[in-house]
């Protein structure tokens, strides 16, 4: 009885695996096998799967274990959804004794079957086996990468691709794929290395040329970028506006704002609706010494025309008859800075104290890359939506579907902004706050949050939005949370015998006018030294430019120390090497000023006449340091000299400033959260009252 059962089982397995029945070995007939395979493939092309299956099975009668016939039969069975049978057939093709190079196809199909059955590890194993047999099998490589991404193993993805690049150094596909992985982690050196290799190997794609040029500009290597831009434009002139934009970005970042803005203007001439160029011009005008409010306003109106005129605002939602005073408001936040970024330091502590019983917080994240900061942010929102790969229209529809009452833009005209979403008016109340420091220019933006110092009375004309002033400050810093204690040490002048001035501002903020004022202060304080530290100084070209500008300004380079960036906690500790911080102008510090106050180091700042240029005055006023705010350059020098000569007062201030700062409006997250809640409720009530009086759409 058992023998009979075994015979039946063997016959069934033979059928499943492509054998019709146990029979004596027959002489191989390759010609018939080839003919039947050809017929089967023709039937397969006509989607006649049953007839194709019969041909491939008959082919296997003529040549048992013919790899190509097994692969074809396995494919048909897979397409018919008969995955178990397909797996058995394909396993025959991948047996250890099969040396046919076409075995890679069987492994690939087995990988597809395993992935369809959600067995990602087995799928990955077979895709890799296919690559072992055929290292240039791009499709299998793409599948492994996709699975690793699904599994959240991006670090393994890079290692995997790097091994394939070694195995197939001539594969342009692998270089391009690896470049994308480096771009995703913002390792632009890796991006340039692999994309430029792909170009050298023969990739003739203007998009690739443009990506290399853009990455080189971000790496402050604009001269190297030009040939790539030229190549892209020669192949496709429609890339002209992008090339001009990236070059403009480089020059604005390297402190040559005039040249940068000229290139950006050319970009807009090439493509008038190019939002990125409009935003970068506005960003630069917001802190350009040569620009007045009127210049910014004109550029903002031009942006509004480009962003809003072609767009049909979404229909207004019906105004609901509810108790608006007690209604739980859904507050949406749109930003590309939900990560380790200065915005994090001004937002986390505030959101932690928002009353979640009265306000539901919804994030619309345009992050280009998430990090540990993102994980912290995600805990603070009731729902989270990644929008970086969504169109503006799709994001607007999402906002409307989420029934957002107040939509807040945190990015303005900075890098990862989504202002065109606001142009579509998806929420009844739209507000600009925090990450930008001037008008957005959008008519669809209802309010901008400010304070009485950075936007004084009678300056509302410079804003397309209605200005809503918070009681003390528009910014509130989260008290730093280092992993270890960062104590404030004795003033360095006590140990050194001389005053150390310092700056942690970005290189682009340190212009010739700023250096000229610093030079006067240093000349009036003999033996004083200047310590400048920022990320840009890690780049030789930027360091050389600043050195040259310092010499032109009259600063003795022997009295200056230029240092590159460090880790965050080391950056905080570096304040122990500085007595007085020099602020830049007309683009002052924000995060740097707040961190310095917490570390006991006061900042000399110059008050300007724009929201941004008054930021330092607002922050210092919060901690009672109004006497550190200058009204002009001469007073800036006087303040620096006066306090540099009073080392006892400096020492006293240093010892008490952290405690004063933590109790001030600049660091009082709980009080600020209440003020923000009241502001959001007031803006909502005011706007809804207006909307209720309008004819319903």
C-alpha positions as CSV (number, residue, x, y, z in Angstrom):
1,X,0.0,0.0,0.0
2,X,2.8,2.4,0.9
3,X,4.6,1.6,-2.4
4,X,1.5,2.6,-4.3
5,X,1.2,5.9,-2.4
6,X,4.9,6.6,-3.1
7,X,4.3,5.9,-6.8
8,X,1.3,8.3,-6.9
9,X,3.3,11.0,-5.1
10,X,6.3,10.7,-7.4
11,X,4.0,10.9,-10.5
12,X,2.4,14.1,-9.0
13,X,5.8,15.7,-8.2
14,X,7.1,14.8,-11.7
15,X,4.0,16.5,-13.2
16,X,4.5,19.6,-11.1
17,X,8.2,19.8,-12.0
18,X,7.7,19.4,-15.7
19,X,8.1,15.6,-16.1
20,X,5.1,13.8,-17.5
21,X,5.8,10.4,-15.9
22,X,8.7,8.2,-14.8
23,X,10.3,6.7,-17.9
24,X,13.6,5.3,-19.1
25,X,16.1,7.9,-20.1
26,X,15.5,8.9,-23.8
27,X,18.1,10.3,-26.1
28,X,18.2,14.1,-26.0
29,X,16.6,15.9,-29.0
30,X,17.9,19.5,-28.8
31,X,16.4,20.5,-32.2
32,X,12.9,19.4,-31.1
33,X,13.4,21.1,-27.8
34,X,14.5,24.4,-29.4
35,X,11.5,24.2,-31.9
36,X,9.0,23.7,-29.1
37,X,10.5,26.4,-27.0
38,X,10.2,28.8,-29.9
39,X,6.6,27.8,-30.4
40,X,5.9,28.2,-26.7
41,X,7.5,31.7,-26.6
42,X,5.3,32.7,-29.6
43,X,2.2,31.5,-27.8
44,X,3.4,33.3,-24.7
45,X,3.7,36.6,-26.6
46,X,0.1,36.1,-27.6
47,X,-0.8,35.5,-23.9
48,X,-1.9,31.9,-24.7
49,X,-0.5,30.6,-21.4
50,X,-2.1,27.1,-21.4
51,X,-0.9,26.3,-24.9
52,X,2.6,27.7,-24.1
53,X,2.7,25.5,-21.0
54,X,2.0,22.4,-23.1
55,X,4.9,23.3,-25.5
56,X,7.4,23.8,-22.7
57,X,6.4,20.6,-21.1
58,X,6.8,18.7,-24.4
59,X,10.2,20.4,-24.9
60,X,11.3,18.9,-21.5
61,X,10.3,15.4,-22.8
62,X,12.8,15.8,-25.6
63,X,15.6,17.3,-23.4
64,X,15.1,16.5,-19.7
65,X,16.2,19.4,-17.4
66,X,16.8,21.8,-20.3
67,X,17.4,25.0,-18.3
68,X,15.7,27.4,-20.7
69,X,12.6,25.2,-21.0
70,X,12.4,25.0,-17.3
71,X,12.7,28.7,-16.9
72,X,10.0,29.3,-19.6
73,X,7.7,26.8,-17.9
74,X,8.3,28.3,-14.5
75,X,7.5,31.7,-15.9
76,X,4.2,30.5,-17.3
77,X,3.2,28.9,-14.1
78,X,4.1,32.0,-12.2
79,X,2.0,34.1,-14.5
80,X,-0.9,31.7,-14.0
81,X,-0.6,32.2,-10.2
82,X,0.5,28.6,-9.7
83,X,3.3,29.7,-7.5
84,X,4.0,26.4,-5.8
85,X,4.3,24.5,-9.1
86,X,6.4,27.3,-10.5
87,X,8.8,27.1,-7.6
88,X,9.2,23.3,-8.0
89,X,10.0,23.7,-11.7
90,X,12.5,26.5,-11.1
91,X,14.2,24.7,-8.3
92,X,15.0,21.9,-10.8
93,X,16.8,24.6,-12.9
94,X,18.8,25.8,-10.0
95,X,20.1,22.4,-8.9
96,X,23.8,22.3,-7.8
97,X,24.7,20.2,-10.8
98,X,23.4,22.7,-13.3
99,X,26.2,24.7,-14.8
100,X,24.1,26.4,-17.5
101,X,24.8,30.2,-17.3
102,X,21.1,30.8,-18.0
103,X,20.3,29.6,-14.4
104,X,20.4,33.2,-13.4
105,X,16.9,33.6,-14.9
106,X,15.5,30.8,-12.7
107,X,16.9,32.4,-9.6
108,X,15.4,35.7,-10.7
109,X,11.9,34.2,-11.1
110,X,12.3,32.4,-7.8
111,X,13.1,35.8,-6.2
112,X,9.9,37.3,-7.8
113,X,7.8,34.4,-6.4
114,X,9.3,34.8,-2.9
115,X,8.7,38.6,-3.0
116,X,5.1,38.0,-4.1
117,X,4.7,35.7,-1.1
118,X,6.3,38.4,1.2
119,X,9.3,36.3,1.9
120,X,11.7,39.1,1.4
121,X,14.8,37.4,2.7
122,X,14.4,34.4,0.3
123,X,13.6,36.9,-2.5
124,X,16.8,38.8,-1.8
125,X,18.8,35.5,-1.6
126,X,17.6,34.5,-5.1
127,X,18.1,38.0,-6.6
128,X,21.7,38.0,-5.3
129,X,22.2,34.5,-6.6
130,X,21.2,35.7,-10.0
131,X,23.7,38.6,-9.7
132,X,26.4,36.1,-8.7
133,X,25.9,34.3,-12.0
134,X,25.3,37.5,-14.0
135,X,26.8,40.5,-12.2
136,X,25.5,43.1,-14.7
137,X,21.9,42.0,-14.3
138,X,20.6,45.5,-13.5
139,X,17.0,44.4,-12.9
140,X,18.0,42.0,-10.1
141,X,20.1,44.7,-8.6
142,X,17.2,47.1,-8.6
143,X,15.0,44.5,-6.8
144,X,17.6,43.9,-4.1
145,X,17.8,47.7,-3.5
146,X,14.1,48.0,-3.4
147,X,13.8,45.2,-0.8
148,X,16.5,46.7,1.3
149,X,14.7,50.1,1.3
150,X,11.5,48.4,2.3
151,X,13.3,46.7,5.1
152,X,14.8,50.1,6.2
153,X,18.4,48.9,5.6
154,X,19.8,51.8,3.5
155,X,23.2,51.3,5.0
156,X,23.3,47.8,3.6
157,X,22.1,49.2,0.2
158,X,25.3,51.3,-0.2
159,X,27.5,48.4,0.8
160,X,25.7,46.1,-1.7
161,X,26.0,48.6,-4.5
162,X,29.6,49.3,-3.8
163,X,30.4,45.6,-4.1
164,X,28.6,45.5,-7.4
165,X,30.5,48.5,-8.7
166,X,33.8,46.7,-7.8
167,X,32.5,43.6,-9.7
168,X,31.2,45.6,-12.7
169,X,33.2,48.9,-12.7
170,X,32.0,49.6,-16.3
171,X,28.3,49.4,-15.3
172,X,26.9,53.0,-15.6
173,X,23.6,51.8,-14.1
174,X,25.3,50.8,-10.9
175,X,27.2,54.0,-10.6
176,X,24.0,56.0,-11.1
177,X,22.1,53.9,-8.5
178,X,24.9,54.3,-6.0
179,X,25.0,58.1,-6.6
180,X,21.3,58.2,-5.7
181,X,22.0,56.4,-2.4
182,X,24.7,59.0,-1.6
183,X,22.4,61.8,-2.5
184,X,19.7,60.5,-0.2
185,X,22.1,60.8,2.8
186,X,23.4,64.2,1.5
187,X,26.9,62.8,0.8
188,X,27.4,64.9,-2.2
189,X,31.1,63.9,-2.6
190,X,29.8,60.3,-3.3
191,X,27.1,61.7,-5.6
192,X,29.7,63.5,-7.7
193,X,32.2,60.6,-7.7
194,X,29.8,58.1,-9.1
195,X,27.8,60.3,-11.5
196,X,30.9,61.8,-13.0
197,X,32.2,58.2,-13.4
198,X,29.0,57.4,-15.2
199,X,29.5,60.4,-17.5
200,X,33.1,59.3,-18.2
201,X,31.9,55.8,-19.1
202,X,29.5,57.2,-21.7
203,X,26.2,58.2,-20.1
204,X,24.9,61.0,-22.4
205,X,22.1,62.4,-20.3
206,X,21.6,66.1,-19.7
207,X,19.8,65.4,-16.4
208,X,22.9,63.5,-15.1
209,X,25.1,66.4,-16.2
210,X,22.8,68.8,-14.3
211,X,22.9,66.7,-11.2
212,X,26.7,66.6,-11.2
213,X,26.8,70.4,-11.6
214,X,24.3,71.0,-8.9
215,X,26.2,68.8,-6.4
216,X,29.5,70.5,-7.2
217,X,27.9,73.9,-6.5
218,X,26.6,72.6,-3.2
219,X,30.2,71.5,-2.5
220,X,31.5,75.0,-3.2
221,X,33.2,73.8,-6.4
222,X,31.4,76.0,-8.9
223,X,34.2,76.2,-11.5
224,X,34.2,72.4,-11.8
225,X,30.4,72.5,-12.3
226,X,30.4,74.8,-15.3
227,X,31.5,72.2,-17.9
228,X,28.6,69.9,-16.8
229,X,26.1,72.7,-17.0
230,X,27.4,73.6,-20.4
231,X,27.0,70.0,-21.5
232,X,23.5,69.8,-20.2
233,X,22.4,73.0,-21.9
234,X,24.0,72.0,-25.2
235,X,22.0,68.7,-25.1
236,X,18.8,70.3,-23.8
237,X,18.5,74.1,-23.7
238,X,15.5,73.7,-21.3
239,X,18.0,73.1,-18.5
240,X,19.3,76.7,-18.7
241,X,17.2,78.0,-15.8
242,X,18.4,75.2,-13.5
243,X,22.0,75.8,-14.3
244,X,21.7,79.5,-13.6
245,X,19.9,78.8,-10.4
246,X,22.6,76.4,-9.0
247,X,25.3,78.9,-9.9
248,X,23.3,81.6,-8.3
249,X,23.0,79.4,-5.2
250,X,26.7,79.0,-5.0
251,X,27.5,82.7,-5.2
252,X,24.9,83.7,-2.6
253,X,26.3,81.0,-0.3
254,X,29.9,82.1,-0.8
255,X,29.1,85.7,0.2
256,X,28.9,87.2,-3.4
257,X,25.2,88.0,-3.2
258,X,25.2,90.6,-6.0
259,X,26.6,88.1,-8.5
260,X,24.3,85.4,-7.2
261,X,21.2,87.5,-7.5
262,X,22.1,88.5,-11.1
263,X,22.3,84.8,-12.0
264,X,19.0,84.1,-10.3
265,X,17.4,87.0,-12.3
266,X,18.7,85.4,-15.5
267,X,17.2,82.1,-14.3
268,X,13.8,83.8,-13.9
269,X,14.1,85.4,-17.3
270,X,14.6,81.9,-18.8
271,X,11.7,80.5,-16.8
272,X,9.4,83.2,-15.3
273,X,7.5,80.7,-13.1
274,X,10.6,79.0,-11.6
275,X,9.6,79.2,-7.9
276,X,13.0,78.1,-6.6
277,X,14.8,81.1,-8.2
278,X,12.1,83.5,-6.9
279,X,12.5,82.2,-3.4
280,X,16.3,82.3,-3.4
281,X,16.2,86.0,-4.6
282,X,13.8,86.8,-1.8
283,X,15.9,85.0,0.8
284,X,18.9,87.1,-0.3
285,X,17.0,90.4,-0.5
286,X,15.7,89.7,3.0
287,X,19.3,90.2,4.4
288,X,21.0,92.2,1.6
289,X,22.6,95.4,2.8
290,X,22.0,96.9,-0.6
291,X,18.3,96.1,-0.6
292,X,15.6,98.2,1.0
293,X,12.1,97.0,2.1
294,X,10.7,98.3,-1.2
295,X,13.0,96.1,-3.3
296,X,12.0,93.1,-1.3
297,X,8.3,94.0,-1.7
298,X,8.6,94.3,-5.4
299,X,10.3,90.9,-5.7
300,X,7.6,89.4,-3.4
301,X,4.8,90.7,-5.6
302,X,6.5,89.2,-8.6
303,X,6.7,85.8,-6.8
304,X,3.0,86.1,-5.9
305,X,2.1,86.7,-9.5
306,X,4.2,83.7,-10.7
307,X,2.9,81.4,-7.9
308,X,-0.7,82.4,-7.5
309,X,-2.0,83.7,-10.9
310,X,-1.8,80.4,-12.7
311,X,-3.5,78.6,-9.8
312,X,-7.2,78.2,-9.1
313,X,-7.7,78.4,-5.3
314,X,-9.6,75.5,-3.9
315,X,-13.3,76.1,-3.2
316,X,-13.9,77.4,0.4
317,X,-15.2,74.8,2.7
318,X,-18.7,75.6,4.2
319,X,-18.4,77.5,7.5
320,X,-19.7,75.1,10.2
321,X,-22.1,76.3,12.9
322,X,-20.1,75.2,15.9
323,X,-18.8,76.8,19.1
324,X,-15.6,78.2,17.7
325,X,-14.3,79.3,21.1
326,X,-14.2,75.7,22.3
327,X,-13.7,73.8,19.1
328,X,-10.7,71.6,19.0
329,X,-8.5,73.1,16.3
330,X,-6.6,71.0,13.9
331,X,-3.3,72.8,13.3
332,X,-1.2,71.7,10.3
333,X,2.5,72.4,10.1
334,X,4.3,72.4,6.7
335,X,8.1,72.2,6.7
336,X,11.2,70.6,5.3
337,X,13.0,71.1,8.7
338,X,11.4,68.4,10.8
339,X,15.0,67.1,11.5
340,X,18.3,68.3,13.0
341,X,18.0,71.9,12.0
342,X,17.8,75.3,13.8
343,X,14.0,75.1,13.5
344,X,14.1,72.1,15.8
345,X,15.6,74.1,18.6
346,X,12.8,76.7,18.5
347,X,9.9,74.3,18.0
348,X,10.3,71.1,20.0
349,X,9.9,72.7,23.5
350,X,6.9,74.8,22.3
351,X,5.1,71.8,20.8
352,X,5.7,69.8,23.9
353,X,3.7,72.4,25.9
354,X,0.8,72.9,23.5
355,X,-2.6,71.8,25.0
356,X,-3.4,68.6,23.1
357,X,-6.9,68.7,24.4
358,X,-7.6,71.9,22.5
359,X,-5.2,71.6,19.5
360,X,-4.5,68.6,17.3
361,X,-1.1,68.9,15.7
362,X,-0.7,67.5,12.2
363,X,2.7,67.4,10.4
364,X,3.2,67.7,6.6
365,X,6.8,66.8,6.3
366,X,8.8,67.9,3.2
367,X,12.0,66.5,4.7
368,X,14.5,65.4,2.1
369,X,16.1,63.2,4.6
370,X,14.9,62.1,8.1
371,X,17.2,61.7,11.1
372,X,17.1,61.5,14.9
373,X,15.5,64.9,15.0
374,X,12.6,63.5,12.9
375,X,12.0,60.7,15.4
376,X,11.7,63.4,18.1
377,X,9.3,65.4,16.1
378,X,7.0,62.5,15.2
379,X,6.2,62.0,18.9
380,X,4.8,65.5,19.1
381,X,2.1,65.2,16.3
382,X,-1.2,63.4,16.3
383,X,-0.6,62.4,12.7
384,X,2.3,62.6,10.3
385,X,2.3,62.9,6.5
386,X,5.4,62.7,4.2
387,X,4.9,65.0,1.3
388,X,8.3,65.3,-0.4
389,X,7.3,63.1,-3.4
390,X,3.8,64.6,-3.7
391,X,2.8,67.4,-6.1
392,X,1.6,70.7,-4.8
393,X,-2.0,69.9,-5.9
394,X,-1.9,66.5,-4.1
395,X,-0.6,68.1,-0.9
396,X,-3.3,70.7,-1.0
397,X,-5.9,67.9,-1.4
398,X,-4.4,66.1,1.5
399,X,-4.5,69.2,3.7
400,X,-8.2,69.6,2.8
401,X,-8.9,65.9,3.5
402,X,-7.3,66.3,6.9
403,X,-9.8,69.1,7.7
404,X,-7.0,71.5,8.8
405,X,-8.3,74.6,10.5
406,X,-5.0,76.6,10.6
407,X,-2.1,75.7,8.3
408,X,1.3,77.0,9.3
409,X,4.3,77.4,7.0
410,X,7.6,77.0,8.9
411,X,9.9,77.4,5.9
412,X,9.1,80.5,4.0
413,X,11.5,81.0,1.1
414,X,14.2,78.7,2.4
415,X,15.3,75.5,0.7
416,X,12.6,72.9,1.4
417,X,9.6,75.2,1.3
418,X,6.2,74.3,-0.2
419,X,4.7,77.8,-0.5
420,X,2.9,76.9,-3.8
421,X,0.7,74.6,-1.6
422,X,-0.5,77.7,0.3
423,X,-1.2,79.4,-3.0
424,X,-4.0,76.8,-3.5
425,X,-5.6,77.9,-0.3
426,X,-6.4,74.4,1.2
427,X,-7.0,75.7,4.7
428,X,-9.4,78.5,5.9
429,X,-6.6,80.1,7.9
430,X,-3.0,80.2,6.7
431,X,-0.1,81.5,8.8
432,X,3.6,82.1,8.2
433,X,5.9,81.6,11.2
434,X,9.3,80.7,12.6
435,X,11.6,79.5,9.9
436,X,11.5,82.7,7.7
437,X,11.8,86.3,8.6
438,X,10.0,88.4,6.0
439,X,6.8,88.4,4.1
440,X,6.1,85.4,1.9
441,X,4.5,87.7,-0.6
442,X,1.5,85.4,-1.0
443,X,-2.0,86.9,-1.0
444,X,-3.3,83.5,0.2
445,X,-1.2,83.7,3.4
446,X,-3.5,85.3,5.9
447,X,-1.2,86.1,8.8
448,X,2.5,86.3,9.8
449,X,3.5,85.9,13.4
450,X,5.9,88.5,14.7
451,X,6.6,90.6,17.8
452,X,6.7,94.3,18.6
453,X,10.5,94.6,18.2
454,X,11.1,92.8,14.9
455,X,8.0,94.3,13.3
456,X,7.4,97.7,15.0
457,X,4.2,99.6,14.7
458,X,3.6,101.3,11.3
459,X,5.7,98.8,9.4
460,X,2.8,96.6,8.3
461,X,2.9,97.9,4.7
462,X,5.9,95.7,3.9
463,X,3.8,92.5,4.4
464,X,1.3,90.9,2.2
465,X,0.0,89.1,5.3
466,X,-1.7,90.6,8.3
467,X,0.9,91.0,11.1
468,X,-0.1,89.2,14.3
469,X,2.3,90.2,17.2
470,X,3.0,87.9,20.1
471,X,3.4,89.5,23.5
472,X,7.2,89.2,24.0
473,X,8.9,87.4,21.2
474,X,8.1,85.5,18.0
475,X,10.9,82.9,18.8
476,X,11.3,80.7,21.9
477,X,14.4,78.5,22.2
478,X,14.2,75.0,23.7
479,X,16.7,74.8,26.6
480,X,19.6,72.7,25.2
481,X,19.5,69.0,26.1
482,X,23.1,67.8,25.7
483,X,23.9,64.2,26.5
484,X,26.3,65.3,29.2
485,X,26.7,68.5,31.3
486,X,28.1,71.5,29.5
487,X,29.3,73.8,32.3
488,X,30.1,77.5,31.8
489,X,33.7,78.0,32.6
490,X,35.5,81.1,33.8
491,X,35.8,83.9,31.2
492,X,38.8,83.2,28.9
493,X,40.0,86.8,29.4
494,X,40.7,85.9,33.0
495,X,43.2,83.2,32.0
496,X,44.5,84.7,28.8
497,X,44.9,88.3,29.8
498,X,43.2,89.5,26.6
499,X,39.7,89.6,25.2
500,X,38.6,87.0,22.6
501,X,35.8,88.1,20.3
502,X,34.0,85.4,18.4
503,X,31.6,84.5,15.7
504,X,29.8,81.2,14.8
505,X,27.8,82.8,11.9
506,X,27.7,81.2,8.4
507,X,30.4,82.4,6.1
508,X,27.9,84.0,3.8
509,X,26.8,86.4,6.6
510,X,30.4,87.7,7.1
511,X,30.5,90.4,4.5
512,X,33.1,93.1,3.9
513,X,31.0,95.7,5.9
514,X,30.8,93.4,8.9
515,X,34.6,92.7,8.8
516,X,35.3,96.4,8.6
517,X,33.4,97.1,11.9
518,X,35.0,94.1,13.6
519,X,38.4,95.5,12.5
520,X,37.7,98.8,14.2
521,X,36.6,97.1,17.4
522,X,39.7,94.9,17.5
523,X,41.9,98.0,16.8
524,X,40.4,99.7,19.8
525,X,41.0,96.7,22.0
526,X,44.8,95.9,21.8
527,X,45.9,92.3,22.0
528,X,42.3,91.1,21.4
529,X,41.8,88.1,19.2
530,X,39.0,87.0,16.9
531,X,37.8,83.4,16.7
532,X,35.5,82.5,13.7
533,X,34.1,79.0,13.5
534,X,31.6,77.7,10.9
535,X,31.0,74.9,8.5
536,X,32.2,76.9,5.5
537,X,35.7,77.1,6.9
538,X,36.1,73.4,6.3
539,X,36.2,74.4,2.6
540,X,39.6,75.8,1.4
541,X,38.1,78.2,-1.1
542,X,35.8,79.8,1.5
543,X,38.5,80.0,4.1
544,X,40.8,81.7,1.6
545,X,38.1,84.2,0.6
546,X,37.4,85.1,4.2
547,X,41.1,85.5,4.9
548,X,41.5,87.8,1.9
549,X,38.4,89.8,3.0
550,X,39.8,90.1,6.6
551,X,43.1,91.4,5.3
552,X,41.3,94.0,3.1
553,X,39.3,95.0,6.2
554,X,42.5,95.6,8.2
555,X,42.3,92.6,10.5
556,X,45.7,91.1,11.4
557,X,45.5,87.4,10.5
558,X,48.0,86.6,13.2
559,X,45.3,87.7,15.7
560,X,42.6,85.5,14.2
561,X,41.7,81.8,14.4
562,X,39.5,80.2,11.7
563,X,38.0,76.9,12.6
564,X,35.7,74.5,10.9
565,X,32.5,72.9,12.3
566,X,32.4,70.4,15.1
567,X,29.8,68.3,16.8
568,X,26.9,70.1,18.5
569,X,28.1,69.6,22.1
570,X,31.7,70.6,21.1
571,X,30.2,73.7,19.5
572,X,28.5,74.6,22.8
573,X,31.8,74.0,24.7
574,X,33.6,76.3,22.2
575,X,31.8,79.2,23.8
576,X,34.1,78.8,26.8
577,X,36.9,80.1,24.5
578,X,35.0,83.4,23.8
579,X,34.3,86.5,25.9
580,X,32.1,88.5,23.5
581,X,30.2,87.3,20.4
582,X,30.2,89.5,17.3
583,X,26.8,89.5,15.5
584,X,26.6,89.8,11.7
585,X,24.5,92.3,9.9
586,X,22.1,92.9,8.2
587,X,21.6,89.1,8.6
588,X,22.1,88.5,12.4
589,X,22.2,85.3,14.3
590,X,19.2,83.5,15.7
591,X,20.1,80.0,17.0
592,X,23.7,81.1,17.6
593,X,22.6,84.1,19.7
594,X,20.3,82.0,21.8
595,X,22.9,79.3,22.4
596,X,25.5,81.9,23.3
597,X,23.2,83.4,25.9
598,X,22.7,80.0,27.4
599,X,26.5,79.5,27.5
600,X,26.9,82.9,29.3
601,X,28.3,84.8,26.3
602,X,26.6,88.1,25.3
603,X,26.4,89.2,21.7
604,X,26.9,92.7,20.3
605,X,24.2,93.2,17.6
606,X,23.2,96.0,15.2
607,X,19.5,96.8,14.8
608,X,18.4,97.3,11.3
609,X,15.0,98.2,9.8
610,X,13.7,94.8,8.7
611,X,12.1,91.9,10.5
612,X,15.3,89.9,10.1
613,X,17.8,92.7,10.9
614,X,15.9,93.4,14.2
615,X,16.0,89.7,15.3
616,X,19.1,90.2,17.4
617,X,17.6,93.2,19.1
618,X,14.4,91.2,19.9
619,X,16.3,88.3,21.4
620,X,18.7,90.4,23.5
621,X,15.8,92.4,24.8
622,X,14.1,89.3,26.1
623,X,17.1,88.7,28.5
624,X,17.5,92.4,29.5
625,X,20.6,93.1,27.3
626,X,19.2,96.1,25.5
627,X,22.5,97.9,26.2
628,X,24.2,95.4,23.8
629,X,22.1,96.6,20.9
630,X,23.6,99.2,18.6
631,X,21.7,101.6,16.4
632,X,24.6,102.1,14.0
633,X,28.1,100.8,13.2
634,X,29.8,103.4,15.4
635,X,27.8,102.4,18.4
636,X,28.4,98.7,17.6
637,X,32.2,99.4,18.0
638,X,31.6,101.5,21.2
639,X,29.6,98.7,22.8
640,X,32.2,96.1,22.0
641,X,35.0,98.2,23.3
642,X,33.1,99.3,26.5
643,X,32.4,95.8,27.6
644,X,35.8,94.4,26.5
645,X,37.4,97.0,28.9
646,X,35.1,96.0,31.8
647,X,36.2,92.4,32.4
648,X,34.7,92.3,35.9
649,X,31.2,93.1,34.6
650,X,31.7,90.5,31.8
651,X,32.6,87.9,34.4
652,X,29.5,88.7,36.5
653,X,27.3,88.5,33.4
654,X,28.8,85.3,32.3
655,X,28.1,83.6,35.7
656,X,24.4,84.7,35.8
657,X,23.4,84.8,32.1
658,X,22.3,81.1,31.8
659,X,19.9,81.3,34.7
660,X,18.5,84.7,33.5
661,X,18.1,83.3,30.0
662,X,16.2,80.2,31.1
663,X,13.7,82.3,33.0
664,X,13.2,84.8,30.2
665,X,10.6,84.8,27.5
666,X,13.3,83.6,25.1
667,X,13.4,80.2,26.8
668,X,10.1,80.0,28.6
669,X,8.4,77.3,26.4
670,X,5.3,77.0,28.6
671,X,4.5,80.7,28.5
672,X,5.2,80.9,24.8
673,X,3.0,77.9,24.1
674,X,0.1,79.7,25.8
675,X,0.7,82.8,23.8
676,X,0.9,80.8,20.6
677,X,-2.4,79.0,21.5
678,X,-4.1,82.3,22.1
679,X,-2.8,83.7,18.8
680,X,-3.9,80.7,16.8
681,X,-7.4,80.8,18.4
682,X,-7.7,84.5,17.8
683,X,-6.6,84.3,14.2
684,X,-9.0,81.5,13.6
685,X,-11.9,83.3,15.2
686,X,-11.2,86.5,13.3
687,X,-10.9,84.8,9.9
688,X,-13.9,82.6,10.4
689,X,-16.0,85.6,11.2
690,X,-15.0,87.1,7.9
691,X,-15.7,83.9,6.0
692,X,-19.1,83.5,7.7
693,X,-20.2,86.8,6.2
694,X,-19.2,85.8,2.6
695,X,-21.6,84.1,0.2
696,X,-21.2,80.3,0.5
697,X,-19.7,78.6,-2.6
